Amino acid sequence: MAERNRRPASKPVDLKEALERVPWASRGRDTPISRLARSIVPVGNKAGVPKGDLALHIAIQDPVHEDWVMDIQGTAFQVGRGKLYTCWHVVEALRLKEHEAYLWANSRLNGVEAQRPYPFAAVMRYYDQRFENGGPGIDAGILICPATESEEAPYNVPPVTWGDSTKVGVGDRVLIGGFPLGKAMFFSNATNRGLVQPSFFEGIVSAVIPAIQRGETRLFQISSVALGGISGGVVCDSRTGAVLGMVTSGLTAGEISLPITYAIPSEVLRPFADAISFDVGDGERWR
């Protein structure tokens, strides 16, 4: 009986061969959310950024990379060619007049993973067509960034896919995504430093808040913590990555962030973005 239950000796593991099979540089399986992540960028300030050539691209492995990462003020997401949505309070924190405000995009330079700052050409505050003067102010705006690219250095920030926020109800599961904690998020550890990419948090729609006063917007209340830097981030369908809204704020108790986040639905955001078109100076018109 003992002979029949005896297990064959296992083959010794060739450790070197096993480690060679590890996908060290992988970012994981391609998913709807990982594809959405490419449309989400940090926005912030940085003095002294050089202009005008491919030297703007900073390879992540470059020792000076950390010196060039900007001070992240919030999150934005691409909604059309050259158009990025964010919160107006994030725009107010950008040093636009000093020409020191940028988005920070992942790219490649001659096949090497790199990152590049892109400056903004203009900004447009959300205009509420219910009012002749644009209304009392919904916390949203469009950053105009007609980013240039080349075959050697592509601009890999595609527009998001919008979802139908009018069909969202209490209890629906969603994700919020952006850049919580700003720059500190990517340099807090001794290793694996410097790759700036959005983080996602799961929650449910805990309440849908209707507009009560004239000039207000409908809001989603979401059971997730909104840490500083995620303002302007997306609210999305957790299965498809379709964008259902934009994170604007969260509640705190003293210095403790509570799992209560507020977001503007996409039904409010999308018409304004779709209505904007602009010339880029070479006879081409972008919508």
DASULDA-V194485 format. One record per residue. N is the residue number from 1. PSI is psi as a letter, one per 30 degrees, with the letter a starting at -180 (none if undefined). OMEGA is omega in radians with two decimals (NA if undefined). Layout:
n=<N & N>
psi=<PSI & PSI>
omega=<OMEGA & OMEGA>
This chain:
n=<1 & 2 & 3 & 4 & 5 & 6 & 7 & 8 & 9 & 10 & 11 & 12 & 13 & 14 & 15 & 16 & 17 & 18 & 19 & 20 & 21 & 22 & 23 & 24 & 25 & 26 & 27 & 28 & 29 & 30 & 31 & 32 & 33 & 34 & 35 & 36 & 37 & 38 & 39 & 40 & 41 & 42 & 43 & 44 & 45 & 46 & 47 & 48 & 49 & 50 & 51 & 52 & 53 & 54 & 55 & 56 & 57 & 58 & 59 & 60 & 61 & 62 & 63 & 64 & 65 & 66 & 67 & 68 & 69 & 70 & 71 & 72 & 73 & 74 & 75 & 76 & 77 & 78 & 79 & 80 & 81 & 82 & 83 & 84 & 85 & 86 & 87 & 88 & 89 & 90 & 91 & 92 & 93 & 94 & 95 & 96 & 97 & 98 & 99 & 100 & 101 & 102 & 103 & 104 & 105 & 106 & 107 & 108 & 109 & 110 & 111 & 112 & 113 & 114 & 115 & 116 & 117 & 118 & 119 & 120 & 121 & 122 & 123 & 124 & 125 & 126 & 127 & 128 & 129 & 130 & 131 & 132 & 133 & 134 & 135 & 136 & 137 & 138 & 139 & 140 & 141 & 142 & 143 & 144 & 145 & 146 & 147 & 148 & 149 & 150 & 151 & 152 & 153 & 154 & 155 & 156 & 157 & 158 & 159 & 160 & 161 & 162 & 163 & 164 & 165 & 166 & 167 & 168 & 169 & 170 & 171 & 172 & 173 & 174 & 175 & 176 & 177 & 178 & 179 & 180 & 181 & 182 & 183 & 184 & 185 & 186 & 187 & 188 & 189 & 190 & 191 & 192 & 193 & 194 & 195 & 196 & 197 & 198 & 199 & 200 & 201 & 202 & 203 & 204 & 205 & 206 & 207 & 208 & 209 & 210 & 211 & 212 & 213 & 214 & 215 & 216 & 217 & 218 & 219 & 220 & 221 & 222 & 223 & 224 & 225 & 226 & 227 & 228 & 229 & 230 & 231 & 232 & 233 & 234 & 235 & 236 & 237 & 238 & 239 & 240 & 241 & 242 & 243 & 244 & 245 & 246 & 247 & 248 & 249 & 250 & 251 & 252 & 253 & 254 & 255 & 256 & 257 & 258 & 259 & 260 & 261 & 262 & 263 & 264 & 265 & 266 & 267 & 268 & 269 & 270 & 271 & 272 & 273 & 274 & 275 & 276 & 277 & 278 & 279 & 280 & 281 & 282 & 283 & 284 & 285 & 286 & 287>
psi=<e & e & e & f & f & k & k & k & k & k & k & k & k & j & e & e & e & e & f & f & f & k & i & e & g & k & g & l & k & k & l & e & e & e & e & e & f & f & f & k & l & k & k & a & k & k & k & g & k & l & l & f & a & f & f & f & k & j & k & e & f & k & f & f & e & f & f & f & k & l & j & k & f & a & l & l & k & k & f & l & j & g & k & k & k & l & k & e & f & e & e & f & f & k & i & e & f & f & h & g & k & l & l & j & k & k & a & k & j & h & f & k & k & l & l & k & k & k & l & k & f & l & k & k & k & k & j & j & f & f & k & e & g & f & l & f & j & k & i & l & l & k & k & k & i & i & k & l & l & l & e & f & i & l & j & h & i & l & l & l & k & k & l & j & f & f & g & k & l & k & f & k & k & l & k & k & k & b & i & k & g & b & e & f & e & f & g & f & l & f & l & h & k & f & j & j & l & l & l & k & k & k & a & l & j & f & k & j & j & l & k & e & l & k & f & l & l & k & k & k & k & k & i & k & k & j & l & k & f & f & k & f & l & l & k & l & k & f & e & f & g & k & k & f & a & k & k & e & l & l & k & l & j & b & g & k & k & l & h & j & k & k & k & k & l & f & f & e & e & e & e & e & e & f & f & k & l & l & k & g & f & g & f & k & k & k & none>
omega=<-3.14 & 3.13 & -3.10 & -3.09 & -3.11 & -3.14 & 3.09 & -3.14 & 3.13 & 3.14 & 3.12 & 3.14 & 3.01 & -3.01 & -3.12 & 3.14 & 3.13 & -3.12 & 3.09 & 3.14 & 3.14 & 3.13 & -2.99 & -3.03 & -3.09 & 3.01 & 3.10 & -3.11 & 3.08 & -3.11 & 3.04 & -3.12 & 3.10 & 3.07 & 3.07 & -3.10 & -3.14 & -3.13 & -3.04 & -3.07 & 3.00 & 3.05 & -3.10 & -3.00 & 3.04 & 3.11 & 2.97 & 3.11 & 3.12 & -3.07 & 2.81 & -3.14 & -3.09 & 3.11 & 3.06 & -3.14 & -3.14 & 3.10 & -3.07 & -3.14 & -3.11 & -3.13 & -3.12 & -3.07 & -3.09 & 3.14 & -3.06 & -3.12 & -3.02 & 3.05 & -3.03 & 3.12 & -3.11 & -3.05 & 3.01 & 3.09 & -3.05 & -3.11 & 3.14 & -3.09 & 3.13 & -3.05 & 3.13 & 3.11 & 2.95 & 3.09 & 3.12 & 3.12 & 3.00 & 3.10 & -3.10 & 3.11 & -3.13 & -3.14 & -3.08 & -3.11 & 3.13 & -3.10 & -3.14 & -3.12 & -3.04 & 2.77 & -3.07 & -3.00 & 2.99 & -3.12 & 3.01 & 3.09 & -3.11 & 3.06 & -3.12 & 3.14 & -3.06 & 3.08 & -3.06 & 3.00 & 3.08 & -3.13 & 3.11 & 3.12 & -3.09 & 3.07 & -3.14 & 3.10 & 3.13 & -3.12 & -3.10 & -3.07 & 3.06 & -3.09 & -3.13 & -3.11 & 3.12 & 3.04 & -3.09 & 3.03 & 2.94 & -3.01 & -3.11 & 3.08 & 3.14 & 3.00 & 3.13 & -3.13 & 3.11 & -3.02 & 3.07 & 3.11 & 3.08 & 3.12 & -3.14 & -3.06 & -3.09 & 3.02 & -2.99 & 3.14 & -3.11 & 3.06 & 3.12 & 2.95 & -3.13 & 2.98 & -3.13 & -3.09 & 3.12 & -3.13 & 3.13 & 3.12 & -3.14 & -3.13 & 3.11 & 3.14 & -3.13 & 2.98 & 2.91 & -3.08 & 3.13 & -3.01 & 3.14 & 3.13 & 3.05 & -3.08 & -3.08 & -3.12 & -2.97 & -3.12 & -3.11 & -3.12 & 3.13 & -3.13 & 3.11 & -3.04 & 2.82 & 3.13 & -3.07 & -3.14 & -3.07 & 3.03 & -3.09 & -3.12 & -3.09 & 3.06 & 3.02 & 3.01 & -3.05 & 3.06 & 2.96 & -3.00 & -3.13 & 3.03 & -3.12 & 3.13 & 3.08 & -3.13 & 3.08 & 3.04 & 2.94 & -3.12 & 2.91 & 2.96 & -3.00 & -3.11 & 3.10 & 3.13 & 3.09 & 3.14 & -3.12 & -3.10 & -3.12 & 3.04 & -3.05 & 3.12 & -3.07 & 2.79 & -3.04 & 3.01 & -3.04 & -3.12 & -3.01 & -3.05 & 3.10 & -3.05 & -3.09 & -3.13 & -3.13 & 3.12 & 3.11 & -3.05 & 3.05 & -3.14 & 3.06 & 2.99 & -2.98 & 3.11 & -3.10 & 3.09 & -3.12 & 3.11 & 3.12 & -3.10 & 3.13 & -3.09 & 3.05 & -3.13 & -3.12 & 3.11 & 3.10 & -3.02 & -2.95 & -3.09 & -3.14 & 3.13 & -3.11 & -3.10 & -3.05 & 2.97 & -3.09 & 3.07 & -3.14 & 3.02 & 3.13 & 3.14 & 3.14 & 3.13 & -3.11 & 3.06 & NA>
